[in-house]
Amino acid sequence: MAGRAWRWRWGLRGPGRPPKHRVIRSRPGRVLFVPMVGETPLSSGEPIMLKPDEFEALRLVYLEGLTQENAAQMMGISRGTLWRALNNGRRKLVQAIVEKRPLEIYGEG
């Protein structure tokens, strides 16, 4: 899973400042978690997509135990941007659990 760091960002869309690259050190590849009842998978809607920067922010803060400041420095972004990635990632995880929807984690791998 871990390997060389890679840089990721959304493509340019519309006017304004282009998005800053995020340094991602963990490459999840494409992983799909599907809710199950017993042995039967539930298919209740489109998968919720967890972006690479959200995955990396969750990993650094909650798994590695880094502070938001240190995690933001490792990703090469501001603490505010890291906070938004954490907030979006947490919201998507909870939404997938509550709505019993598949959760897809994607990234170069």
N, C-alpha and C positions, 0 to 999 in steps of 0.2 A: 504494500500500500504506500509506504513512504518511499521517497526517492529524491531525485533532483527537483529543486523548486522550479516552478513554471509561473509565468505571468499570465493573468487572465483579466479580461474586462469585457463589458458589453460593447457592442459595435456603436459607431457614431450614429446618433439619431437626432436630427433637427439642429436648431441653432444652439449656441451656448458653448461652454467649455467642454472639451471631450472628457469622458470618464477616465479616472486614473487607474493604472494597472494595479492589480492585487497580487502579491506574491503568495502562491499556494504551494505548500510543501507536501501535502497529502493528496494523492491522486486516487479518488474512489472508483474511477471508471464509471460504468453505468450500473447502478444497483437499484433493484425494484423490490420494495417491501409491500406485500399484499396481505391485508387482514384475512384471518381464517376463523371459521366457526367449526370446531372439531377438525375434520379433514377436508372441509369444503371451503375453497377460497371465496370471499365476498367480492363482487365486482359492482360497487356502487358509485360510479362516476369516473371522471377523468383523474389520472394520477396528479398529485400535487408535486410540483417540481422544486427541489431544493438546489439552489445554485451553488457553484463551487466556492464562492466567497462566504456564503452562509454556512456551508459545511465546515470550512476551515476555521471560521470564527467560533462556531460551536465546539469544535475539536480543541482549539487552543485554550479557550476559557474554561470549558467544563470538564474536558478529559485531562488536559495537561495542567490545569490549575493556574494558568497565567493570569495576571491582572489584565484589565482591558487595555491599559496603557502599553504594557509589554507586548500583548497580542497584536495591537495596532502597529507597533514598531516593526514586528516581525513580518506583518503583511504589507508594510509600506504605505499605510493609510492613516487617516486621522482617527482619534478615538471616537469622534462622533459618527464617522462612517462605519467603524467597527460596531458601535452600539446599534446602528440601524440594521446591519447584517445579522447581529445576534437577535434583535427583536423580530425581524422577518423570519429567521430560521425557527425560533421558538414558536411563533404563531403558526407556521406551516406544520410543524410537528404536532402541535395540539389539534389543529384542524384535521389532520389526517387521522388521528386517533378518535376524535369525537365523531367525525362524519363517516368513519370506517371506509376511508378512501385509500387507494394505493399511494405510497410515497416513493418518488423516484429521485435518486441522487445521481447527478451526472457530472462528469468532468473528464478531461483528457486522461487516458490511462492506457 
